Amino acid sequence: MKLEPIIISLLDTDLYKFNMDQVIFHKHTDLSGEYYFRCRNEGIVFTQEMFQEINEQIDHLCTLTFRKEELDYLRSIRFIKDDYVEFLRLWRPIRDYVETSLSPEGELGIVVRGPLFSAMQFEIYLLEIVNEVYFRMRYDYETLRASAADRLEQKILAFQAGQYNFRFAEFGCRRRLSREWQEEVVRRLAFETPNCVGTSNVYLAWKLNLTPIGTYAHEFVQMYQGIDSIPLAYTNHYALEDWYDEYRGDNGTALTDTITTDLFLLDFNRAMVNNFSGVRHDSGDPYEWGEKMIAHYKKYGAEPMTKQLLFSDSLDFERAEALFNHFRGRIKVTFGIGTYCSNDTCEKPLNIVIKLQTVNGRAVAKLSDTPGKSMCRDEEYLEYLKRSVDFRLKRVGDVIS
Protein backbone atom coordinates (compact mmCIF):
# COMPACT_ATOMS: atom_id res chain seq x y z
CA MET A 1 0.00 0.00 0.00
CA LYS A 2 1.67 3.17 -1.21
CA LEU A 3 0.58 6.47 0.37
CA GLU A 4 0.66 9.98 -1.01
CA PRO A 5 3.21 12.34 0.59
CA ILE A 6 2.15 13.14 4.14
CA ILE A 7 4.25 16.27 4.64
CA ILE A 8 3.82 18.68 1.74
CA SER A 9 5.00 21.86 3.46
CA LEU A 10 7.65 22.58 6.09
CA LEU A 11 5.08 24.87 7.73
CA ASP A 12 3.14 21.71 8.66
CA THR A 13 4.43 21.76 12.23
CA ASP A 14 3.70 23.40 15.57
CA LEU A 15 4.45 27.10 15.98
CA TYR A 16 6.53 26.47 19.09
CA LYS A 17 9.13 24.72 16.96
CA PHE A 18 9.87 28.03 15.26
CA ASN A 19 9.61 29.92 18.56
CA MET A 20 12.24 27.72 20.21
CA ASP A 21 14.42 27.40 17.14
CA GLN A 22 14.71 31.17 16.80
CA VAL A 23 16.12 31.41 20.35
CA ILE A 24 18.56 28.58 19.62
CA PHE A 25 19.58 30.25 16.34
CA HIS A 26 20.36 33.50 18.13
CA LYS A 27 21.93 32.13 21.32
CA HIS A 28 22.88 28.43 21.25
CA THR A 29 24.06 27.29 17.83
CA ASP A 30 26.85 25.32 19.52
CA LEU A 31 24.44 22.77 20.99
CA SER A 32 23.87 19.33 19.47
CA GLY A 33 21.20 16.88 20.54
CA GLU A 34 19.71 13.41 20.32
CA TYR A 35 15.96 12.75 20.17
CA TYR A 36 14.41 9.32 20.71
CA PHE A 37 11.01 8.00 19.64
CA ARG A 38 8.78 6.14 22.07
CA CYS A 39 5.32 4.59 21.77
CA ARG A 40 3.70 4.50 25.20
CA ASN A 41 0.89 2.13 24.18
CA GLU A 42 1.33 -1.53 25.02
CA GLY A 43 1.30 -4.16 22.29
CA ILE A 44 1.64 -1.88 19.26
CA VAL A 45 3.26 -3.66 16.30
CA PHE A 46 4.69 -1.90 13.26
CA THR A 47 4.93 -4.14 10.21
CA GLN A 48 7.77 -4.24 7.72
CA GLU A 49 5.44 -2.61 5.19
CA MET A 50 4.73 0.25 7.61
CA PHE A 51 8.44 0.61 8.31
CA GLN A 52 9.24 0.89 4.62
CA GLU A 53 6.52 3.48 4.11
CA ILE A 54 7.73 5.52 7.09
CA ASN A 55 11.24 5.59 5.63
CA GLU A 56 9.98 6.61 2.21
CA GLN A 57 7.93 9.40 3.79
CA ILE A 58 11.03 10.62 5.67
CA ASP A 59 12.96 10.54 2.39
CA HIS A 60 10.28 12.75 0.85
CA LEU A 61 10.30 15.12 3.84
CA CYS A 62 14.01 15.66 3.30
CA THR A 63 13.45 16.88 -0.25
CA LEU A 64 11.38 19.85 0.94
CA THR A 65 12.50 23.44 1.40
CA PHE A 66 10.60 26.56 2.42
CA ARG A 67 8.88 28.31 -0.47
CA LYS A 68 8.98 32.09 -0.80
CA GLU A 69 5.33 32.52 0.14
CA GLU A 70 5.85 30.37 3.25
CA LEU A 71 8.82 32.46 4.33
CA ASP A 72 6.80 35.61 3.73
CA TYR A 73 4.09 34.24 6.00
CA LEU A 74 6.59 33.47 8.77
CA ARG A 75 7.98 36.98 8.42
CA SER A 76 4.45 38.35 8.95
CA ILE A 77 4.29 36.81 12.45
CA ARG A 78 5.25 39.78 14.58
CA PHE A 79 7.83 38.07 16.80
CA ILE A 80 9.58 36.04 14.07
CA LYS A 81 12.67 37.98 13.02
CA ASP A 82 14.03 38.58 9.56
CA ASP A 83 17.46 37.04 10.14
CA TYR A 84 15.88 33.82 11.36
CA VAL A 85 13.59 33.69 8.31
CA GLU A 86 16.66 34.14 6.11
CA PHE A 87 18.26 31.20 7.90
CA LEU A 88 15.16 29.11 7.14
CA ARG A 89 15.52 30.07 3.49
CA LEU A 90 18.77 28.04 3.55
CA TRP A 91 17.64 25.29 5.94
CA ARG A 92 16.28 21.89 4.98
CA PRO A 93 15.77 18.57 6.82
CA ILE A 94 18.88 16.40 6.40
CA ARG A 95 18.16 12.67 6.04
CA ASP A 96 21.46 11.60 7.59
CA TYR A 97 20.28 13.00 10.92
CA VAL A 98 17.46 10.41 11.17
CA GLU A 99 18.10 6.74 11.99
CA THR A 100 15.21 4.25 11.96
CA SER A 101 14.99 0.62 13.07
CA LEU A 102 12.42 -2.14 13.44
CA SER A 103 12.85 -4.99 15.92
CA PRO A 104 11.74 -8.56 15.10
CA GLU A 105 8.81 -7.95 17.47
CA GLY A 106 7.66 -4.90 15.51
CA GLU A 107 8.94 -2.19 17.86
CA LEU A 108 9.71 0.97 15.91
CA GLY A 109 12.86 2.88 16.74
CA ILE A 110 13.72 6.41 15.60
CA VAL A 111 16.72 8.47 16.68
CA VAL A 112 17.47 11.99 15.46
CA ARG A 113 21.02 13.27 15.94
CA GLY A 114 22.42 16.61 14.86
CA PRO A 115 22.84 20.30 15.67
CA LEU A 116 20.00 21.20 17.98
CA PHE A 117 18.71 23.99 15.72
CA SER A 118 18.16 21.35 13.02
CA ALA A 119 17.48 18.12 14.92
CA MET A 120 14.67 19.65 16.96
CA GLN A 121 12.67 20.46 13.85
CA PHE A 122 12.15 16.79 12.98
CA GLU A 123 9.91 15.92 15.94
CA ILE A 124 6.51 17.00 14.67
CA TYR A 125 7.10 15.96 11.06
CA LEU A 126 8.15 12.46 12.15
CA LEU A 127 5.24 12.02 14.55
CA GLU A 128 2.80 13.12 11.84
CA ILE A 129 4.34 10.58 9.47
CA VAL A 130 4.38 7.67 11.93
CA ASN A 131 0.83 8.26 13.12
CA GLU A 132 -0.72 8.58 9.68
CA VAL A 133 1.16 5.60 8.26
CA TYR A 134 0.08 3.44 11.20
CA PHE A 135 -3.61 4.31 11.04
CA ARG A 136 -3.89 4.16 7.26
CA MET A 137 -2.13 0.79 7.03
CA ARG A 138 -3.42 -0.84 10.23
CA TYR A 139 -7.15 -0.05 9.82
CA ASP A 140 -9.70 0.77 7.16
CA TYR A 141 -9.09 4.50 6.94
CA GLU A 142 -12.56 5.40 5.64
CA THR A 143 -14.15 3.67 8.63
CA LEU A 144 -11.93 5.65 11.00
CA ARG A 145 -12.66 8.89 9.20
CA ALA A 146 -16.41 8.27 9.26
CA SER A 147 -16.34 7.68 13.02
CA ALA A 148 -14.22 10.81 13.48
CA ALA A 149 -16.67 12.81 11.37
CA ASP A 150 -19.64 11.66 13.48
CA ARG A 151 -17.86 12.67 16.67
CA LEU A 152 -16.79 16.01 15.27
CA GLU A 153 -20.37 16.77 14.26
CA GLN A 154 -21.57 16.11 17.81
CA LYS A 155 -18.87 18.38 19.25
CA ILE A 156 -19.80 21.22 16.93
CA LEU A 157 -23.50 20.85 17.75
CA ALA A 158 -22.64 20.97 21.46
CA PHE A 159 -20.70 24.22 20.98
CA GLN A 160 -23.52 25.72 18.94
CA ALA A 161 -26.03 24.75 21.63
CA GLY A 162 -23.99 26.54 24.29
CA GLN A 163 -22.98 23.35 26.12
CA TYR A 164 -19.34 24.52 26.16
CA ASN A 165 -18.23 28.07 26.87
CA PHE A 166 -14.43 27.85 27.02
CA ARG A 167 -12.02 29.09 24.33
CA PHE A 168 -9.28 26.86 22.98
CA ALA A 169 -6.64 26.38 20.31
CA GLU A 170 -6.35 23.16 18.31
CA PHE A 171 -3.02 21.46 19.21
CA GLY A 172 -3.41 18.22 17.26
CA CYS A 173 -0.43 17.93 14.88
CA ARG A 174 1.60 15.19 16.50
CA ARG A 175 -1.10 12.51 16.84
CA ARG A 176 -3.55 13.45 14.11
CA LEU A 177 -5.39 10.83 12.12
CA SER A 178 -4.13 12.39 8.88
CA ARG A 179 -3.15 15.71 7.34
CA GLU A 180 -6.42 16.05 5.46
CA TRP A 181 -8.49 15.20 8.53
CA GLN A 182 -6.72 17.75 10.73
CA GLU A 183 -7.50 20.42 8.14
CA GLU A 184 -11.17 19.44 8.16
CA VAL A 185 -11.26 19.54 11.96
CA VAL A 186 -9.59 22.94 12.23
CA ARG A 187 -11.71 24.47 9.47
CA ARG A 188 -14.99 23.34 11.00
CA LEU A 189 -14.11 24.16 14.61
CA ALA A 190 -12.80 27.60 13.66
CA PHE A 191 -15.64 28.62 11.33
CA GLU A 192 -18.65 26.83 12.80
CA THR A 193 -18.07 27.62 16.48
CA PRO A 194 -17.06 30.78 18.35
CA ASN A 195 -14.80 28.78 20.65
CA CYS A 196 -11.77 27.77 18.56
CA VAL A 197 -9.41 30.76 18.52
CA GLY A 198 -6.61 29.29 16.40
CA THR A 199 -4.30 26.35 15.82
CA SER A 200 -0.72 25.40 16.60
CA ASN A 201 -0.34 24.13 13.01
CA VAL A 202 1.43 26.91 11.14
CA TYR A 203 0.49 25.60 7.70
CA LEU A 204 -3.21 25.47 8.57
CA ALA A 205 -3.08 28.89 10.21
CA TRP A 206 -1.60 30.25 6.97
CA LYS A 207 -4.01 28.40 4.69
CA LEU A 208 -7.15 29.17 6.68
CA ASN A 209 -6.16 32.68 7.82
CA LEU A 210 -6.22 31.74 11.50
CA THR A 211 -4.02 32.75 14.41
CA PRO A 212 -0.97 30.47 14.90
CA ILE A 213 -0.62 29.71 18.60
CA GLY A 214 2.31 28.26 20.51
CA THR A 215 4.60 28.68 23.51
CA TYR A 216 7.65 26.51 24.14
CA ALA A 217 8.10 22.83 24.97
CA HIS A 218 9.95 20.89 27.66
CA GLU A 219 12.92 20.42 25.36
CA PHE A 220 13.65 24.15 25.55
CA VAL A 221 14.28 23.99 29.31
CA GLN A 222 15.91 20.56 29.03
CA MET A 223 18.57 21.82 26.64
CA TYR A 224 20.05 24.03 29.36
CA GLN A 225 20.89 20.85 31.30
CA GLY A 226 23.51 20.16 28.63
CA ILE A 227 25.32 23.48 29.14
CA ASP A 228 28.27 22.93 31.51
CA SER A 229 28.17 26.36 33.09
CA ILE A 230 24.53 26.13 34.23
CA PRO A 231 23.63 24.37 37.52
CA LEU A 232 20.90 21.79 36.90
CA ALA A 233 18.44 23.24 39.38
CA TYR A 234 18.67 26.70 37.76
CA THR A 235 17.84 25.79 34.18
CA ASN A 236 14.40 27.41 34.40
CA HIS A 237 16.05 30.69 35.33
CA TYR A 238 18.27 30.72 32.26
CA ALA A 239 15.49 29.53 29.96
CA LEU A 240 13.15 32.30 31.17
CA GLU A 241 15.89 34.92 30.83
CA ASP A 242 16.74 33.88 27.26
CA TRP A 243 13.09 33.70 26.26
CA TYR A 244 12.35 37.16 27.58
CA ASP A 245 15.50 38.59 26.03
CA GLU A 246 14.40 37.19 22.65
CA TYR A 247 10.72 38.16 22.74
CA ARG A 248 10.42 40.97 25.30
CA GLY A 249 7.07 39.69 26.50
CA ASP A 250 5.56 39.50 23.00
CA ASN A 251 5.53 35.69 23.07
CA GLY A 252 5.18 35.21 26.76
CA THR A 253 3.61 31.99 28.02
CA ALA A 254 5.93 29.94 30.24
CA LEU A 255 5.81 26.16 30.66
CA THR A 256 6.13 25.31 34.34
CA ASP A 257 6.67 21.57 34.76
CA THR A 258 9.89 20.53 32.99
CA ILE A 259 11.65 19.97 36.32
CA THR A 260 8.57 20.40 38.52
CA THR A 261 6.39 23.45 38.99
CA ASP A 262 7.57 23.97 42.57
CA LEU A 263 11.11 24.53 41.31
CA PHE A 264 9.88 26.72 38.44
CA LEU A 265 8.16 29.05 40.90
CA LEU A 266 11.47 29.79 42.63
CA ASP A 267 12.65 31.40 39.39
CA PHE A 268 9.30 32.85 38.36
CA ASN A 269 10.07 35.96 40.40
CA ARG A 270 8.47 39.40 40.33
CA ALA A 271 10.27 40.38 37.14
CA MET A 272 9.25 37.20 35.33
CA VAL A 273 5.68 37.37 36.62
CA ASN A 274 5.48 40.82 35.03
CA ASN A 275 7.35 39.82 31.86
CA PHE A 276 5.24 36.78 30.96
CA SER A 277 1.56 36.98 30.07
CA GLY A 278 0.76 33.54 31.44
CA VAL A 279 1.78 29.96 32.16
CA ARG A 280 1.04 26.55 30.65
CA HIS A 281 0.00 23.37 32.47
CA ASP A 282 1.05 19.99 31.09
CA SER A 283 1.18 17.56 34.03
CA GLY A 284 -0.06 17.04 37.57
CA ASP A 285 -3.43 17.94 39.04
CA PRO A 286 -4.69 20.91 37.01
CA TYR A 287 -6.85 22.30 39.82
CA GLU A 288 -4.03 22.27 42.36
CA TRP A 289 -1.70 23.79 39.76
CA GLY A 290 -4.14 26.57 38.91
CA GLU A 291 -4.68 27.48 42.55
CA LYS A 292 -0.93 27.50 43.10
CA MET A 293 -0.43 29.85 40.16
CA ILE A 294 -3.15 32.25 41.34
CA ALA A 295 -1.55 32.36 44.78
CA HIS A 296 1.85 32.99 43.20
CA TYR A 297 0.55 35.92 41.15
CA LYS A 298 -1.06 37.43 44.25
CA LYS A 299 2.18 36.98 46.18
CA TYR A 300 3.88 39.36 43.76
CA GLY A 301 0.99 41.79 43.56
CA ALA A 302 -0.10 40.81 40.04
CA GLU A 303 -3.84 40.90 39.36
CA PRO A 304 -4.68 37.33 38.24
CA MET A 305 -7.27 38.59 35.73
CA THR A 306 -4.40 40.18 33.79
CA LYS A 307 -2.71 36.76 33.47
CA GLN A 308 -3.62 33.54 31.68
CA LEU A 309 -3.60 29.85 32.52
CA LEU A 310 -3.21 27.64 29.46
CA PHE A 311 -4.15 24.01 30.09
CA SER A 312 -2.85 21.43 27.60
CA ASP A 313 -2.60 18.05 29.34
CA SER A 314 -4.65 15.28 27.65
CA LEU A 315 -7.84 17.30 27.58
CA ASP A 316 -11.28 16.62 26.23
CA PHE A 317 -14.11 19.14 26.13
CA GLU A 318 -15.76 17.98 29.35
CA ARG A 319 -12.55 18.38 31.36
CA ALA A 320 -11.88 21.75 29.74
CA GLU A 321 -15.36 23.04 30.55
CA ALA A 322 -15.02 21.92 34.18
CA LEU A 323 -11.67 23.70 34.53
CA PHE A 324 -13.08 26.80 32.85
CA ASN A 325 -16.01 26.94 35.26
CA HIS A 326 -13.75 26.40 38.27
CA PHE A 327 -11.41 29.30 37.43
CA ARG A 328 -13.66 31.69 35.50
CA GLY A 329 -13.82 35.19 36.93
CA ARG A 330 -10.61 34.61 38.91
CA ILE A 331 -8.01 34.42 36.14
CA LYS A 332 -8.05 34.17 32.34
CA VAL A 333 -8.32 30.56 31.21
CA THR A 334 -7.71 28.99 27.83
CA PHE A 335 -6.86 25.54 26.48
CA GLY A 336 -4.74 23.70 23.95
CA ILE A 337 -6.55 20.52 22.89
CA GLY A 338 -4.86 18.03 20.60
CA THR A 339 -5.65 14.35 20.07
CA TYR A 340 -9.29 14.73 21.17
CA CYS A 341 -9.72 17.06 18.20
CA SER A 342 -7.46 15.52 15.56
CA ASN A 343 -7.74 11.75 16.21
CA ASP A 344 -10.96 10.95 18.05
CA THR A 345 -12.16 7.79 16.26
CA CYS A 346 -13.57 4.36 17.00
CA GLU A 347 -9.99 3.15 17.64
CA LYS A 348 -7.68 4.13 20.48
CA PRO A 349 -5.10 6.75 19.45
CA LEU A 350 -1.39 6.13 19.71
CA ASN A 351 0.47 7.86 22.53
CA ILE A 352 3.72 8.53 20.68
CA VAL A 353 6.46 11.01 21.55
CA ILE A 354 9.91 12.02 20.37
CA LYS A 355 11.90 13.47 23.28
CA LEU A 356 15.23 15.19 23.67
CA GLN A 357 17.56 12.82 25.56
CA THR A 358 21.09 14.24 25.24
CA VAL A 359 22.64 17.66 24.65
CA ASN A 360 26.33 17.93 23.77
CA GLY A 361 26.72 14.31 24.81
CA ARG A 362 25.18 14.82 28.27
CA ALA A 363 21.95 13.18 29.38
CA VAL A 364 18.96 15.49 29.88
CA ALA A 365 15.57 14.69 31.35
CA LYS A 366 12.05 15.88 32.03
CA LEU A 367 10.74 15.31 35.56
CA SER A 368 7.28 16.91 35.20
CA ASP A 369 4.59 16.94 37.89
CA THR A 370 3.39 13.45 36.89
CA PRO A 371 6.09 10.82 37.52
CA GLY A 372 4.86 8.59 34.68
CA LYS A 373 5.57 11.34 32.16
CA SER A 374 9.28 11.47 33.03
CA MET A 375 11.57 10.21 30.28
CA CYS A 376 15.31 9.64 30.48
CA ARG A 377 17.62 6.97 29.05
CA ASP A 378 20.13 7.39 31.89
CA GLU A 379 18.68 6.37 35.25
CA GLU A 380 21.77 7.50 37.14
CA TYR A 381 21.47 10.98 35.66
CA LEU A 382 17.73 11.09 36.37
CA GLU A 383 18.39 10.37 40.04
CA TYR A 384 21.10 13.04 40.11
CA LEU A 385 18.70 15.56 38.60
CA LYS A 386 16.03 14.69 41.17
CA ARG A 387 18.53 15.18 43.99
CA SER A 388 19.59 18.55 42.56
CA VAL A 389 15.98 19.68 42.37
CA ASP A 390 15.19 18.42 45.89
CA PHE A 391 18.30 20.10 47.30
CA ARG A 392 17.33 23.50 45.95
CA LEU A 393 13.70 23.13 47.00
CA LYS A 394 14.90 22.60 50.57
CA ARG A 395 16.65 25.96 50.35
CA VAL A 396 13.51 27.92 49.47
CA GLY A 397 14.30 31.55 49.02
CA ASP A 398 17.60 30.90 47.25
CA VAL A 399 16.51 32.68 44.10
CA ILE A 400 18.76 34.33 41.53
CA SER A 401 17.84 38.01 41.42
MOTACOR-V92576 format. One record per backbone hydrogen bond with DSSP energy under -1.0 kcal/mol. NH is the residue of the N-H (numbers start at 1). CO is the residue of the C=O. If there is no record, write none. Layout:
BEGIN
nh=NH co=CO
nh=NH co=CO
END
This chain:
BEGIN
nh=12 co=9
nh=13 co=11
nh=15 co=200
nh=17 co=14
nh=18 co=15
nh=19 co=15
nh=20 co=16
nh=21 co=17
nh=22 co=18
nh=23 co=19
nh=24 co=20
nh=25 co=21
nh=26 co=22
nh=27 co=23
nh=28 co=24
nh=31 co=28
nh=33 co=114
nh=34 co=358
nh=35 co=112
nh=36 co=355
nh=37 co=110
nh=38 co=353
nh=40 co=351
nh=46 co=106
nh=51 co=47
nh=52 co=48
nh=53 co=49
nh=54 co=50
nh=55 co=51
nh=56 co=52
nh=57 co=53
nh=58 co=54
nh=59 co=55
nh=60 co=56
nh=61 co=57
nh=62 co=58
nh=63 co=60
nh=64 co=61
nh=71 co=67
nh=72 co=68
nh=73 co=69
nh=74 co=70
nh=75 co=71
nh=76 co=72
nh=77 co=74
nh=80 co=77
nh=85 co=81
nh=86 co=82
nh=87 co=83
nh=88 co=84
nh=89 co=85
nh=90 co=87
nh=91 co=87
nh=97 co=94
nh=98 co=95
nh=99 co=111
nh=101 co=109
nh=103 co=107
nh=106 co=103
nh=109 co=101
nh=111 co=99
nh=112 co=35
nh=113 co=97
nh=114 co=33
nh=116 co=31
nh=118 co=115
nh=119 co=115
nh=120 co=116
nh=122 co=119
nh=126 co=122
nh=127 co=123
nh=128 co=124
nh=129 co=125
nh=130 co=126
nh=131 co=127
nh=132 co=128
nh=133 co=129
nh=134 co=130
nh=135 co=131
nh=136 co=132
nh=137 co=133
nh=138 co=134
nh=139 co=135
nh=144 co=140
nh=145 co=141
nh=146 co=142
nh=147 co=143
nh=148 co=144
nh=149 co=145
nh=150 co=146
nh=151 co=147
nh=152 co=148
nh=153 co=149
nh=154 co=150
nh=155 co=151
nh=156 co=152
nh=157 co=153
nh=158 co=154
nh=159 co=155
nh=160 co=156
nh=161 co=157
nh=162 co=159
nh=163 co=158
nh=168 co=195
nh=169 co=335
nh=170 co=198
nh=171 co=337
nh=176 co=173
nh=177 co=342
nh=182 co=178
nh=183 co=179
nh=184 co=180
nh=185 co=181
nh=186 co=182
nh=187 co=183
nh=188 co=184
nh=189 co=185
nh=190 co=186
nh=191 co=187
nh=192 co=188
nh=197 co=168
nh=199 co=211
nh=200 co=170
nh=202 co=13
nh=203 co=11
nh=205 co=201
nh=206 co=202
nh=207 co=203
nh=208 co=204
nh=210 co=205
nh=213 co=199
nh=220 co=217
nh=222 co=218
nh=223 co=219
nh=224 co=221
nh=225 co=222
nh=226 co=223
nh=227 co=224
nh=230 co=227
nh=234 co=231
nh=235 co=232
nh=238 co=234
nh=239 co=235
nh=240 co=236
nh=241 co=237
nh=242 co=238
nh=243 co=239
nh=244 co=240
nh=245 co=241
nh=246 co=242
nh=247 co=243
nh=248 co=244
nh=250 co=247
nh=254 co=278
nh=256 co=280
nh=260 co=257
nh=264 co=260
nh=265 co=261
nh=266 co=263
nh=267 co=264
nh=268 co=264
nh=269 co=267
nh=273 co=269
nh=274 co=270
nh=275 co=271
nh=276 co=272
nh=277 co=252
nh=278 co=252
nh=279 co=308
nh=280 co=254
nh=281 co=310
nh=289 co=285
nh=290 co=286
nh=291 co=287
nh=292 co=288
nh=293 co=289
nh=294 co=290
nh=295 co=291
nh=296 co=292
nh=297 co=293
nh=298 co=294
nh=299 co=295
nh=300 co=296
nh=301 co=298
nh=302 co=297
nh=306 co=303
nh=307 co=304
nh=308 co=277
nh=309 co=332
nh=310 co=279
nh=311 co=334
nh=312 co=281
nh=320 co=316
nh=321 co=317
nh=322 co=318
nh=323 co=319
nh=324 co=320
nh=325 co=321
nh=326 co=322
nh=327 co=323
nh=328 co=324
nh=330 co=327
nh=331 co=327
nh=332 co=307
nh=334 co=309
nh=336 co=311
nh=337 co=169
nh=341 co=338
nh=342 co=338
nh=343 co=339
nh=353 co=38
nh=355 co=36
nh=357 co=34
nh=358 co=34
nh=359 co=362
nh=360 co=32
nh=362 co=359
nh=364 co=357
nh=367 co=258
nh=368 co=258
nh=373 co=370
nh=374 co=371
nh=375 co=366
nh=382 co=378
nh=383 co=379
nh=384 co=380
nh=385 co=381
nh=386 co=382
nh=387 co=383
nh=388 co=384
nh=389 co=385
nh=390 co=386
nh=391 co=387
nh=392 co=388
nh=393 co=389
nh=394 co=390
nh=395 co=392
nh=398 co=395
nh=399 co=397
END
